Amino acid sequence: MTNSGRFASMLAPPRPSTILRPGIPALPAGVERYRVKGRGTTVVKVAAGDRVTIKDVEGGQLCEVSFVDARGRFNAAGLGVAFSGVATGLQDILSRDEESARRVLSALKRRSVDPADAQALLLFGESSSPGASAELTIALDGLLIVGAPAPLMDAELQNTATALELRITRARIERTYEDMLPEPMADPVQDLRIPAARASAYFVRAGEFIQVIDVSGRQCTDFQAFSARKVDKGLDLALDATVTRTLLGRSYPTPGLPSKAFDRDFEPLVEIVQDTVGRHDAFATACNSRYYDDMGYPGHVNCTDNFNHALAPYGIAPRKGWEALNYFYNTNVDHQNQLYLDEPWSRPGDYVLMRALTDLVCVSSSCPDDIDAANAWNPTDIHVRTYSDTQKFSRAVAIRMTPDAEPEMTQETAFHPRLSALTRNHTEYRGFWLPNRFNNEGPIEEYWACREKAVVMDLSPLRKFEVTGPDAEALLQYCCTRDIRKLSPGQVVYTAMCYENGGMIDDGTVFRLGQNNFRWIGGDDISGIWLREQAEKMGYKAWVRSSTDQMHNLAVQGPNSREIIEEIIWTAPSQPSIGELEWFRFAVGRIGHFEGAPVVVSRTGYTGELGYEIFCHPKDATAVFDAVWDAGQKHGLKPMGLEALDMVRIEAGLIFAHYEFTDQTDPFEAGIGFTVPLKSKTEDFIGREALIKRKENPRYKLVGLDIDSNDAVGHGDTVHIGRAQVGVVTSATRSPLLKKTIALARLDVLHSAIGTEVEIGKLDGQQKRLPARIVPFAHYDPEKLKPRS
């Protein structure tokens, strides 16, 4: 560079900071994205000139597009094309008693639209390719309805329903507040807009629902509530965050068991029903004048003063600082015990839904903080809606399987009606509610039932993908570490899936249903996305379609599991009987007899015991569960939850994502090096070259630990030799069978020899140590003789 060039660069203005925010600015200005679930529908307000793009992401999915004009009529003119005919798929979807269907029906009802009159444009179908798209230009203001209809899936035919992607490019980028506001969840009782830097108080009756919406995204709101009965008596016993934290044992309430928020009298005031964000604050007070004064902004508007003003008509005395549930605030405590904040996690349209447990006086703010990142430096409006106590809203949290994905609300598995009768202790797991433990048994009894008799558990959240097409085998051979070409129809193989650097994407099983028909079952949606991306990149003619929502599964595990399954499963002469079914094999059968519910039964499991998994369509789930349950009673069958499952899988040395492996861990370091047959699999696969080098130069090894202490040990505890840390505990449990605490740990290979004495670091890792030694891996049945038996 010349001197003049250097001088010019010195005079250049400072560069703006570069920030990537998947989910909000990932899309161009004026572009919105929606997910249309398979066998579901999505409704969006549109305006003339808006451009609509609909993509068949996974391929082979029918699409119905309907349009309702401002006069409440189904009108093809709004799409600029003719309707194909009656919207039978939409009518079928709306006939179901599901929350998403009720929302669409509510939107139609508000516009006096009769679904029986529905007409639709048909797009795509069985032969459409992955990524196929269609574009429309909206000609009238109105309501766009996009559905992904499909028949019930047949477990053997792989005719799964998959999601569509809807994108709308707005003709008018500067949209009004009303345009941005999401459709109500039902007919609102109250519809309150809270302008930026303001607050509003409102009355809510017991049983009614309160929805607090972040309309534009990245905006915080304080929420406070009072028992109206106590306010009438002159008592302003507000919702108390300290009491709530103490009673729940967590920072703030969340849908599920720890859902209630309490006042100072320990009276529950509200319960959280739905939450699409999952990151809030209940430590600090609402912002107040002292905060802004100390920051050099005297007189700055603040939430506390706004609360005082809004609550004055109810006779509630003002305060210098209001504690509150601070929704969408992204605050936390770091390792130096310092409270810090950053931009909220909330996206446009995110919300929290509460239910009032008594008559309430409520107050909500739209936080005015524009001097730090609390509201992404730009305060915007908050919206509050209340709904009648007659409405039905399921308990749910939202998960996003990738940072820029649309939120998916927690679902109940098809076995939930049966299992929820046995326990209320559920936890959210990968988008579904699963039992933690059962009322009468508890994890210890459930554990012993698995080891000595038999258990049944719900593993429906496992991600299933139908991989089909003439290049399906080639795709899986390229993306999986195992040799998929060696699989015969009816066989299953456990494999890893890796990135180019050898880091693991997921572990899972591949079922071969036919020459060009496979089913991938793993733990994470990203594995299916990865398969689809590689198919496109390599030009493979293969479809990768999600079937998780249409293929739910029970695991029946334990020494008596064969007798139970043999009694209830009928198989055709062309299929192996249950007694003939070997380890990592599967059969297509039916429950009871030739006309029974269709199922796929595999001799697989996650317990280290003899066991089976039964896959069925959700419509048949209760029949499948009842058959298993009734047949199992004489064999000592018990239900098993996640707590007991964790105990048996740790004993058996079975790995778990984000514990034993991450994308920084290769299969050798995760303890599953046997899934990488570098000598016998001669074809190239993703990560092969990196795995050859990593095997030759290992860094870490997964080992078993016996711990000479009854103190609790957990994931993330450090492992030491002397002062130096040599590893980390990945999973640990108190083993009822071995009568001691055991753990899985990832250690430096230099210190991984069996018999090596180590110490588990507690407190700060140095002040308290628990002695342990390295033992053979796994602790229980390392030769896997029991599942092979």
N, C-alpha and C positions, 0 to 999 in steps of 0.2 A: 504494500500500500504506500502511496506517495505521501509526503508530508501534508500536502493540501488535502488529501483524502482523510488522513487522520484528524486534521483540524476540522474538517466538515463533520466527521462522525462525533467529535467532541461537542459540536454545536447542536447536534440532533436532539430533539425533545426526548424525555424519558419514555421508554416503552411501557405500554399498559401491561398489567399483570395478566397472565394467561391462566384461565381456570376452566377445567372441563367439568360439566355438571350433567352426567347422564340422566335423562328423564325430563329436564325442563328445556334448556337451550339445545339439546341434542337434535331437536327438530327445528326446521326453519321457522321464522316468524309467520304466524297465521296457519300453521299446520298442526292438526290434532290427530292423535292415534287412539284407536279403541280396539279391544279384543272381543271378538264374537266367539263365545265358547261353543264347542261342538255340542249339538242338540240344544243350543241356547240361542238367545237373541239379544240385540243391543238397539237402543232407541236414542237418537240424537236430534236436537233441533238444528235445522239448516236454513239457509237463506238463498235466494236467487243469485246465481253466479258462483256459488261454492262448487268446487271440483271434488268429486268423490273417487277414491281409488280403493278397490277391494281386492285383496290378495288371498289366494288359496295357498297358505304358507306351506303346508305339508303335502298337498296334492290329493286329488280324488274326493273332494268334499263339495257337495251341492250347496248352493247359496240362493236364498230368496231375498229379494229387495223390494220393499214396499214403501209407499209415500203417502202421507196424509196431509192434505192442504189446510189452509187457514180456516176453511169452512167445515172441517171435520169429515172430509170425504177421502176415500182412497182414490187417488188421481194420478194416472200414469203420466200426465203432462208435466208433473213436477220433476220427473226423471228425464224428460225429453225423449222417452222411448215408450213403446207399447208394453203393457203387462203381458206376461206369458199365460196367465190364467189364475185360477183360485190359489191363494196362499195356503195350501193344505199343511205344509210344514209349520208355518207360523201358527196356524190354528191348533195343531197338535201340541206345539210347545206351550202355548198359552193355556191349554186345557189342564196342564199339570199344576199341582199344588206346590210350587217352588217359589222361593223369594224373588228370583230374577223375573219369573213370569208375572208375579203379582205387581212388580214395578212397571212393567210394560203395560199391563192391563190398567193400572192406575193412570199412566200417562194418556192412554186412549180414552179412559172414562172422563178425565178432565176436559177433553176436547169433544165429548159426546160421540165418540167413534164406536161403532159396533164391530168387533173382530170377525163376526160371521160374514161381513162384507169384504173381507181382506182379499186383495189381489196382489200379485207379485210378479216381478221379473226374475226369471231363473238364470243362474250363471253357474259355470263349472259343472262338475259331475265326476263319475267314477274314473274317467279317462284323463282328467286334467292333471297337468304336470305340477310338481312342487314349484311354488313361486308364480304360478299363472295369475294374471291380474286382469281387471276390467276397470274402465274409467267411465264416469258419468258426470255430466254437468247439470247441477240443479237449476230448474227453470222457475220455481215458485218458492216462496217462504212456506215452511211447514215442518213436518216431522219425518225423519228418515228411520226406517226399521230394517235392520239387516239380520237375517236368521241363518243358522247352519243346521238345517234339519237332517235327520238320519234315522234309520230304523235301529232297533236294539241290536247291539253287537253280538255276533256269534263267536264264541271263544276260539273255534277252529277255523272259521272263514276269514278272520282278521278284518272284517268290514267295520272298522272303527270310525267314529265321528271325530273330526278334528277342528281346531280353531281357525277362524278367518281373521285377517287383519283389515281393519277399516281405517283409512286415512282421509281426512277432510282438509282441503286447502281452502281457507276462507277467502271469499272475494273481498271482504272488508277486514283488514288486519286489526284495525283499532275497533275492537268489539265492545259493545256496551256491557255493563255489569250483568244485566239480565241475560245476555247471550252466553256469558261465561258461567252463569250459575247452573249447577247440575240439576237434572230433573229431580223432583222430590221422591223420596222413598215410598211415600203414600200421600194421601190428601193431608196437607198440614193443618194443624189447629192454629198455630202461630207461625208467621213468616217474617223474621226480623232481620233487617240489614243493619249492621253495626259499622258505621263509617270508620275509616282509619283514625286512630287517636281519640276514639270515643268509647263509651260504655253504655249498656242498657240493662235495666232490671226487668224481670218478667216473672209471672206466677205460673207454676206448673202443678197440676193435680197428681196425686198418688197414682202410679201405674202408667202415667204418660211418658213418652219418650222425648229426649232432647238431643237434637243433632247439631253439633258445632262444626261448621264447614270453613276450611281455608280455601277461599274461592280462587285466588291467584297463585297460591303456593308460597312457601317460605315466610309465612306470617304467623306470629304468636298470638295467643289469646288466653287471658286469665279467666278462670271460672270459679265462682264461689256460690254456696247455697246455704240456706237456713231453713230449719223446720218452721213452716208458717204457724204452726200451733204454738211454738215457743216465742216467735216474734210477736204474736198477739198478746203474750204475757209479758212483753217487755224484755225478753231474753234474746240476745243476739249471739247464740252459740253457733258460730260458723263452722263449716266443714274444716276439720283440723288435720293438716298433713302429718303432724307428728303422731297423733293417735292412729291415723290410717296406716302409716308405715309400721308402727308397733304391732298392730293387730294382724296385718297382712304378712309381715316379715319380708317386705320388698319395698322398693323406692316409691312406687305408685301403683294404683290398681290397673288390672288388665282383664280382658274377657276370660271367663272361666271361673275357677274357684276363688282366686284372689281378686274379686271384681268390685268389692264395695268400698265406698269412701264414707268416713264417719265424722260426726261432730265431737265436741269436747265431752259430751255426755256418753260417748261410745255408741250413739244411735246411728245406724246406717242411714244415709240420706240418699245416695244414688248408687247404682251399680253400672259398670261399664259393660255394654252389650257388644259393641263393635268398635274396632280401632284400625284404621287403615295406615297408620304411621308407626306406632310402637315406640316412639322416642318423645318423652315429655319430661316435666320437671315438677318436683314437689318439695324442693329444699329451700329455695329462696322465696322471699315475698314478691308480690307484684311490684313492678317498678314504682318508685316513689320520688318525692322531690329531693330528698337527701342524696339519692344516687346521682341525679343530674347536677345538683349543686356541687357535689364533690368532684364531678368530672369537668366542671367549668361551664355548665349550661344552666345558670340559675333561672327559675321561672319556667323551665321546660314542662310541657304537659306530661302527665304521667298516669298510669293505671290506677294507683291508689286514690288520687284526687277524683278521677273519673268514677271510681266505685263509690266514693263518699257522696258525690253528687247524685248518682243514680239510685242509691239506697235511701237517701234522705226522706223521700215520700213514704217509706215504710217504717219510719221511726227508728232506723238503725243508726247508732252513733258512729261518727267518723273515726277513722284511725290514721295514724301516721304511716302505717305500712300494713297492707292486707296480705295475709297468707292466702294461698289459693292452689288449685290444681292448674298449673301453668301449661296448658295444652300447646303442643308443637314446639315448646322451648327445647333447644338442644343444649342442655347443661349436664355436666358430670363432675366427678371428683377425680383428680389425677393421683398418681402415686406419691406425690408430695403433699397430698391432702388439700390441694388447691382447687377451689371451685372455678370451672372455666365454662365458656360458652362458644358456640359456633352457629353457623346458619342452620335453620330447621331442616329436618328431613322431609317435611310435608311437601307434596306436589299439588298442583291445581286440582281442586275438587276433593282432596283428602278430608277426612272427617273423623270425629269421635261421636258415637251414639251411646247415650246413657238412658237409664230408666229411673224415674223418681220413685223412691220407696216410701215416701210420705208427701203430703202437700208441701210445696217448697216455694220460697222466694229465692230466685236465682239472679245472678248478675254475670254478664260476660263483657269482656273488653276486646277492643282491637288495639293491640299494643302500639304506642307511639314511638318506640325506641328507634331513632334514626342515626344514632351516634356510634353504633357498633354493629356486629353481624347478627344480632338477635333476630331481626326481621329482614336479613339479607340487605340491610341498609336502606330499605324502601318499604315503609309501612303501607299496607293495603287493607281492604275491608274484610270483615268476618261476617258470616251469615249464620243465624240460628233458626232452626225449625223445630217445632214440637209436633208430636203425632199422638193420636188417640191411644188409649190403653187397650183398645180392641185389636190393634195391629199385631202382626206376628213378625218378629225379627230374630233370626238365629244368632247365637253367640259366635263371634268370628273376629279374627285378626287378619290383616292382609300380609301376604308374602309376595316378594318379587324375586323370581328365580334368577333373573339377571338385573343389573342396575337400571337398565332402561326399559324393563318389562312393565306391562300394565299390572296393577295389583290383583291378586287372586285371594278371595275371602275363604277363610277356613270352612271346610265342608265336614259333614258327618259321613262316615263310611256307610256302606249298605248294611253292615253288621251292627251299626250303632244302636238301633232299636232293641236288639237283644242284649248287648253288652252294657248299655246304659241302665238297664234294669238291675244290674248287679253291682254298679258303682257309679258315684258321681265324681270320682277323682280322675278327671281327664286332663291331658295336656295337649297343646298344639304341637303337632309333629309334621313338618313338611306339607302344611296346608290342610291337614286333617286333625280331628280330635281323636286321640287314642287313650285308652285307659292306662293310668300309672300303676294302680293297684286295685284290688277288689275288696269289697266291704268285709266279707266274712273270712277270707283266706289270708290276705296280706302277702307281702313279697316272699317271706320265708317259707310259708306253706306252699305257695305257688312254685317256688324253686324246687322243693322236695317232690312235688307232684311231677315236675318235668324230669327229674333225675330218676324217679322210682316208678311212676305210673304213666300219666299222660296229661298234656295241657293243650288248650286251644287258645290261639291269640290272633289278633287282627293285624295283618301286615299290608293292608290295602294301600298305604301311601307309597309303597315301592313304585318307582316310575317304570311304566311299560311302554315299549315302542314296537310297533309292527314294522319290520324291515322286509320289504317285498320287492320283486322285480327281477329281471334276468341278471342284474349285476349285484344282487343283494349279498351273495356269498363273497364276491370280490371286495365289496365295501367293508364288510365286517372283517375280512382277512387283513385288510389294510389298516383298519382302525383299532383292532384288538391285538393283544399280545399273544393269545393262544392261537393254535392252528385250527381255524374254523373249518377248513376243507376236510378235516378228519371226522367231523360230526356226521352221523347218519340221522335221518328223520327219527324222532323219538328220543334223541339224546340231548343232554344238557352239558355245558361246560362253564366253569367259573373262570373269569378272566379279568385282566386289568385293561384300562384304556388310558393312554398316555399322550401328553403333548410331545412336541419334537425334542424338547430337552430331557425327556424321560420322566418329568413330573406327572403324577397321576391326576387324571380327570375324574375317574370313578372306578369302582370295581362292581362287578355284576355277573349275571349269568346270561348265556345265549341258548335259547331253545331252537332246535331245528324242526319245523313243522312240515317241510317239504323241500323239494329241490331248490326253489327260489323263495321260500317262505321261512322267516326267522322271527323270533321275538327277543328283544333285548330287555332285560330287567335290571335296573340299577337303582341308585339312591337319589340321583339328581337330574333335573330336567336338562342341565347343560350337556349331559352326555348325548341325548337325542339331538339337541341343536348342533353339537359337534359332528355327529354322524351325517346330518343333513348338509352341513357346510362342506364336509369332505366329499360327499356325493356330487355336489355341484362343482366343486373345485376340480375333481378328477374326471368329471364327465360320465360318472356311473349312472346307468339307467336303473335307479332304485328309489323307492319311496320309503321315507321314515316318518311314520304317523303315530302320534301319541294315542295310547289306549288306556291310560291310567284311570280315567273317570269311568271307563266301561269294563274294567277287568279288575274286580276286587278279589282279595285272596285271604284265606285263613291258613294258618300253620297249625298242624296237629303233630305234636312232638312228644317223644318219650318212649320208654320200652314197650308200652302197650298200644302205641299208635297204629301198628300194622293191623292188629285185630279190629280196631275201630274202623279203619278205612276199608278193610276187606269186607266188613259187614254192610257198608252203605254204598259202595261204588260198583256199578255194573259196567263192564267193558265188552265191546264186540269181540268176536272170535279173532278178528284181524289185529287186535290190540293185546299187549301183555296184560294179564290179570294183575291185581295188586300184589298177590303173593309172588309173582314172577318179576315184578318191577325191581330193578337193581338201582344202586346208588347213582345219582345224576342221570336218571332216565325219567321219562314221563309217558303218560297214557291219556288218551281222550276217552272220556266215559260219561256216565250219567248217574244221577243220584237214584239208587234203588232198583231201577228197571229201565227197559228200553224207552219208555215214554218220560223218564225223569228229567230233571233239570240238567242241561249239558254242562260239563266241567272238564277242566284239564287238571290232572293230578301228577305232581312231580315228587320224586323222592329226593327232596332237598330240605334244607333248614338252616337255622342260625343259632342252634343251641348246643351242638356237639353230641346230640343224641340221635337215635333212629327217629326219622320224622318224615312228614309229607307236607306239601302245600297244595291247597285246592283253589283253583282259579275259576271264577264264574262271573256272569253278568250281574250287576247290582239287582236286577229284578228278581233273580233267583237266590239272593243272598240269605234271606230268612229261611227258605226251604233247606239250603245247604247247612246253615248253622244248626237248625233244629235236628237235622239228620245226624250230624256229628254229636251234638249234645245228648240226644236220646241214646244213641248207640254207646256213647262213652261213659254213661253213668255206672254201669257194672264194671268198668275198667278203671274206675277212680279218676275220671277226667275232671280237671279243674280249669278255670280260666286263668290266663297269665297276662300280667301287664308289663309295662316297659321296665319297671324297677327290677323285677325278677329276671327279665330277659337280659338286662345288662349284667347281672351276676353270672348267668350261665354262659354267656358269650365271652366274658373275660376269662373265666375258667378254661374255656375251650380254645382260647387264643384266636378268636375271630375278630377281625378288625372292623373299625367304625370310622366313617368319614369325618374329618375335622378333629379326630382324636389320634388314631394311629396313622392317618395319612392326610396330606393336603397336596396342593399342586406343586409344593416344594419337595415332596417325598417321592422317591421312585419305588417300584414294587419290591425291590430287594430290601430297602430300608423299612418298608411297611410289613415285612415278614411274609410276603407272598411271592418270593422269587420263583417258586415253582410255576407261576403263571407266565413266565417268560422263557420259553424253550428256544434259546438262541441257537442251539445246535441242530435241533430237529426241524424247526421252522425256518426254511431256507429263503422264503420270500420276504421281501422288504415290508415293513410295517412302520407306522408312525412312532418315532422314538427309538427305533432299533439301534442306530449308530450311537446315540447318546447312552443307551442302556448297556451296550457293550463296554463303553469306557467307564461307566459308573460301576459296573460289576467288577471290572479290573481294578478300580481304585475306590473301594467303598469308604464311606465316611461314617455312617451310622448303622446300627443294627438293632432290631426290635428284640427285646429279651423279656424273660419272666423274672419277677422279683418275689421272694418271700420276705415279709417284713416282720421283724421281731418286736412288734408293738401293736397294741389295740387302738392307738390313735387313728383318727380318720386320715386317709390319704386320698388325694384327688388329682384329676387331670390338671397338668401344669405345674405340679410340685417339682422342685428341682432335685436332681440326683448328684451327689458329691462324693469325691474321694479326697479327704482332707478339706482344704478350703476351696479347691477348684471344683467348678461344676462340670460334670462329665456327661450329663444327659438330663432327660425330663420324663416324668411319669405321663403316660398317655391315657391310661385307664386304671382304676383300682376298685377293689371290692373286698368285703369281708366274706370269705368262702365258708358257707356252712359245712360243706363236705370235708374240706381240708382243715377246718377249725382255726383259721388264721387269715390275716390280711395279705392279699396277694395283689400284684400289679403287673401291668405291661409298661415297658419303658423303652424309649429310644436312646441308646447310649453310643458314645464314641467307640468305634470298633477297637481301639487300643485298650479299652477297659471293659470289653463285653464277654470275657471268658467266663464259662460256668464256674461257680464257686467264688467269684470275686466279691469281696466285702465292700459294700457301699453304704451311703447314708442318705435318707430322704430329708431335704431341708424344709423346715416349717418356720412360721413367723416370717422373718426376713431372709430365711435360708441359712442363716448362720447361728442364730441364738438357740435354736432347738433342732435336734436331729433325731431321726428314727433309724436304727440300724437295719440293714437289709442285705440280702445276698442274691446273686444271679443264679437262677435255676433253669433247667431245661424248659423249652417253650414248645407246647403249651402245658399248663398245669394239669389239665384234665384230659386223659385219653389222647396223648400226643400222636399216636399212630392212627387215630380216627377209626378204631375198631368198632365202636358202638354204632355210628351212622352207617357203617358198611355191613353190619350184622344182618 
